[in-house]
Amino acid sequence: MSSKPYDFRQFQAELAALEQSQPAPKPARPEPRPKPLGKKAAEAARIARAREEFLALRERHGLSVADVVAFFPEEEGIAYLQQLLAAAEQKPRRRKKPAE
């Protein structure tokens, strides 16, 4: 049984033929970076995320406002309830009337 020597030039020729027969893959486009948020937008996003997490926890464990307030020391719980009541009682701001 005789075997032919497989030389490096033959290997390079076969490899070049394979590369030419396959289409070149498109280069992957990097994903654009999200724009950094401003201070107010970042704070609003943080508060919204915290609110969502809190509401999910409250619903999952069946907590009421009293349960949540009872978690804090008494003085802080009372202050928190007073803030909620004051925010609910505030009058809406008056808007400027359009100039005629």
SEZAGU-221519 format. One record per residue: x, y, z of N, C-alpha, C in turn; residue number from 1. Coordinates in Angstrom, 1 decimal. Atoms other than C-alpha are relative to their C-alpha. Example, Ala and Ser with C-alpha at 12.3 -4.5 7.8 and 13.67 -1.06 7.14 Angstrom:
BEGIN
n.c1_n.c2_n.c3_ca.c1_ca.c2_ca.c3_c.c1_c.c2_c.c3_num
0.9_-1.2_0.0_12.3_-4.5_7.8_0.9_1.2_0.0_1
-0.9_-1.1_0.0_13.7_-1.1_7.1_-0.8_1.1_0.8_2
END
This chain:
BEGIN
n.c1_n.c2_n.c3_ca.c1_ca.c2_ca.c3_c.c1_c.c2_c.c3_num
0.9_-1.2_0.0_0.0_0.0_0.0_0.9_1.2_0.0_1
-0.8_-1.2_0.1_1.6_3.2_-1.1_-0.9_1.2_0.4_2
0.8_-1.3_-0.4_0.6_6.6_0.3_0.8_1.2_-0.6_3
-0.6_-1.2_0.5_1.2_9.9_-1.3_0.3_1.0_1.1_4
-0.3_-1.0_-1.1_2.8_12.5_0.8_-0.9_1.2_-0.2_5
0.9_-1.1_0.0_0.4_15.3_1.6_0.8_1.2_0.4_6
-0.9_-1.1_-0.3_2.4_18.5_1.3_-0.8_1.2_0.4_7
0.6_-1.2_-0.5_1.7_21.9_2.7_-0.6_0.8_-1.1_8
0.6_-0.8_1.2_1.1_23.5_-0.7_-1.3_-0.5_-0.4_9
1.3_0.6_0.4_-1.7_21.1_-1.5_-1.0_0.4_1.1_10
0.9_-0.4_-1.1_-3.3_21.9_1.9_-0.4_1.5_-0.1_11
0.3_-1.4_0.1_-3.0_25.7_1.3_-1.0_0.2_-1.2_12
0.8_-0.2_1.2_-4.6_25.3_-2.2_-1.5_-0.5_0.3_13
1.4_0.4_-0.3_-7.6_23.3_-0.8_-0.6_0.9_1.0_14
0.5_-1.0_-0.9_-8.0_25.8_2.0_-0.5_1.2_-0.7_15
0.4_-1.2_0.8_-8.1_28.7_-0.4_-1.2_-0.2_-0.8_16
1.2_0.3_0.7_-10.7_26.9_-2.5_-1.2_0.0_0.9_17
1.1_0.0_-0.9_-12.9_26.4_0.5_-0.4_1.4_0.4_18
0.3_-1.3_-0.4_-12.6_30.0_1.6_-0.7_0.8_-1.2_19
0.6_-0.7_1.1_-13.5_31.2_-1.9_-1.4_-0.4_-0.3_20
1.4_0.5_0.2_-16.6_29.0_-2.1_-1.0_0.5_1.0_21
0.9_-0.5_-1.1_-18.0_30.3_1.2_-0.1_1.5_-0.1_22
0.1_-1.5_0.0_-19.4_33.9_1.3_0.7_0.5_1.3_23
-0.7_-0.7_-1.1_-17.5_36.2_3.6_-1.1_0.3_1.1_24
1.0_-0.4_-1.0_-19.4_36.6_6.9_0.0_1.5_0.2_25
0.2_-1.4_-0.3_-20.7_40.1_7.6_0.6_0.3_1.3_26
-0.6_-0.4_-1.4_-18.8_41.9_10.4_-1.2_0.4_0.9_27
1.0_-0.3_-1.0_-20.9_42.1_13.5_0.0_1.5_0.4_28
0.1_-1.4_-0.4_-22.2_45.6_14.2_-0.1_0.1_1.5_29
0.1_-0.2_-1.5_-21.5_46.7_17.8_-1.3_0.7_0.3_30
1.3_-0.6_-0.5_-24.7_47.6_19.7_0.3_1.4_0.4_31
-0.2_-1.3_-0.4_-25.0_51.3_20.2_-0.1_0.1_1.5_32
0.1_-0.3_-1.5_-24.4_52.5_23.8_-1.2_0.8_0.3_33
1.1_-0.9_-0.3_-27.4_53.9_25.5_0.5_1.3_0.5_34
-0.4_-1.4_-0.5_-27.2_57.6_26.2_-0.1_0.0_1.5_35
0.1_-0.1_-1.5_-26.4_58.4_29.8_-1.1_0.9_0.3_36
1.2_-0.8_-0.4_-29.4_59.8_31.6_0.5_1.2_0.8_37
-0.3_-1.2_-0.8_-29.4_63.2_33.2_-0.3_-0.3_1.4_38
0.2_0.2_-1.4_-29.6_63.6_36.9_-1.4_-0.2_0.4_39
1.4_0.1_-0.3_-33.3_64.1_37.0_-0.6_-1.3_-0.5_40
0.5_1.3_0.6_-34.0_61.2_34.6_0.5_-1.2_0.8_41
-0.6_1.1_-0.7_-31.7_58.9_36.5_-0.7_-0.2_1.4_42
0.7_0.0_-1.3_-33.4_59.8_39.8_-1.4_-0.5_-0.2_43
1.4_0.5_0.3_-36.9_59.3_38.3_0.0_-1.5_-0.3_44
-0.1_1.4_0.3_-35.8_55.9_36.9_0.2_-0.8_1.3_45
-0.3_0.7_-1.3_-34.4_54.9_40.3_-1.2_-0.1_0.9_46
1.2_0.0_-0.8_-37.6_55.9_42.1_-1.1_-0.9_-0.6_47
1.0_0.9_0.7_-39.8_54.1_39.5_0.4_-1.4_0.2_48
-0.5_1.4_-0.3_-37.7_50.9_39.9_-0.3_-0.4_1.4_49
0.2_0.3_-1.4_-37.9_51.1_43.7_-1.5_-0.2_0.2_50
1.5_0.1_-0.2_-41.7_51.7_43.5_-0.5_-1.4_-0.5_51
0.5_1.3_0.6_-42.2_48.7_41.2_0.4_-1.2_0.9_52
-0.4_1.0_-0.9_-40.1_46.5_43.5_-0.8_-0.1_1.3_53
0.8_-0.1_-1.3_-42.0_47.7_46.6_-1.4_-0.6_-0.3_54
1.4_0.5_0.2_-45.4_47.1_45.0_0.0_-1.5_-0.3_55
-0.1_1.5_0.2_-44.3_43.6_43.9_0.1_-0.7_1.3_56
-0.1_0.7_-1.3_-43.2_42.7_47.4_-1.3_0.1_0.8_57
1.2_-0.2_-0.7_-46.3_44.2_48.9_-1.1_-1.0_-0.4_58
1.0_0.9_0.5_-48.5_42.2_46.6_0.3_-1.5_0.3_59
-0.4_1.4_-0.2_-46.5_39.0_47.0_-0.3_-0.5_1.4_60
0.2_0.4_-1.4_-46.7_39.0_50.8_-1.3_0.5_0.6_61
1.3_-0.4_-0.5_-50.1_40.6_51.1_0.1_1.1_1.1_62
-0.2_-1.0_-1.1_-48.9_43.6_53.1_-0.9_1.2_-0.3_63
0.8_-1.2_0.1_-51.0_46.7_53.9_0.9_1.2_0.3_64
-0.8_-1.1_-0.3_-49.8_50.2_54.5_0.4_0.0_1.5_65
-0.3_0.1_-1.5_-50.0_49.6_58.3_1.2_-1.0_0.2_66
-1.2_0.9_-0.1_-47.6_46.6_57.9_1.3_0.7_-0.4_67
-1.2_-0.7_0.5_-45.2_48.7_56.0_0.5_1.1_1.0_68
-0.4_-1.1_-1.0_-45.3_51.6_58.5_0.5_-0.6_1.3_69
-0.4_0.7_-1.2_-45.0_49.2_61.4_1.4_-0.5_-0.1_70
-1.4_0.5_0.2_-41.7_48.0_60.0_1.0_1.0_0.5_71
-0.9_-1.1_-0.4_-40.1_51.4_60.7_-0.2_0.4_1.5_72
0.2_-0.5_-1.4_-39.6_53.0_64.2_-1.3_0.9_0.0_73
1.3_-0.7_-0.2_-42.8_54.6_65.5_0.1_1.5_-0.5_74
-0.1_-1.4_0.4_-41.6_58.2_64.9_0.1_0.1_-1.5_75
-0.1_0.0_1.5_-40.6_57.5_61.3_-1.2_-0.4_-0.7_76
1.3_0.4_0.6_-43.8_55.7_60.6_-1.0_1.1_0.0_77
1.0_-1.1_-0.2_-45.9_58.6_61.9_0.4_1.1_-1.0_78
-0.4_-1.0_0.9_-43.8_61.1_59.9_-0.3_-0.4_-1.5_79
0.3_0.5_1.3_-44.2_59.0_56.8_-1.5_0.1_-0.3_80
1.4_-0.2_0.2_-48.0_58.9_57.2_-0.4_1.4_-0.2_81
0.3_-1.4_0.1_-48.1_62.6_57.7_0.4_0.6_-1.4_82
-0.5_-0.4_1.3_-46.1_63.1_54.5_-1.0_-0.4_-1.1_83
1.0_0.5_1.0_-48.6_60.9_52.6_-1.3_0.9_0.0_84
1.2_-0.8_-0.2_-51.5_62.9_54.0_0.2_1.4_-0.6_85
-0.3_-1.3_0.5_-49.9_66.2_53.2_0.0_0.1_-1.5_86
-0.1_0.1_1.4_-49.1_65.2_49.7_-1.4_-0.2_-0.7_87
1.3_0.2_0.6_-52.7_64.1_49.1_-0.9_1.2_0.1_88
0.8_-1.2_-0.2_-54.1_67.4_50.4_0.4_1.2_-0.7_89
-0.5_-1.2_0.7_-52.0_69.7_48.4_-0.8_0.3_-1.2_90
0.8_-0.5_1.1_-53.8_71.8_45.9_0.8_-0.1_-1.3_91
-0.8_0.0_1.2_-52.8_71.4_42.3_0.4_1.4_-0.4_92
-0.5_-1.3_0.4_-50.8_74.3_40.9_-0.9_0.6_-1.1_93
0.8_-0.7_1.1_-52.6_76.9_38.8_0.9_0.2_-1.2_94
-0.8_-0.3_1.2_-51.5_77.2_35.3_-0.3_1.4_-0.5_95
0.2_-1.4_0.6_-51.0_80.5_33.5_-1.1_-0.1_-1.1_96
1.0_0.0_1.1_-53.9_81.4_31.3_0.7_0.5_-1.3_97
-0.7_-0.5_1.2_-52.9_81.8_27.7_-0.4_1.4_-0.3_98
0.2_-1.4_0.3_-52.5_85.4_26.6_-0.9_0.1_-1.2_99
1.0_-0.2_1.1_-55.3_86.6_24.4_0.3_1.2_-0.8_100
END
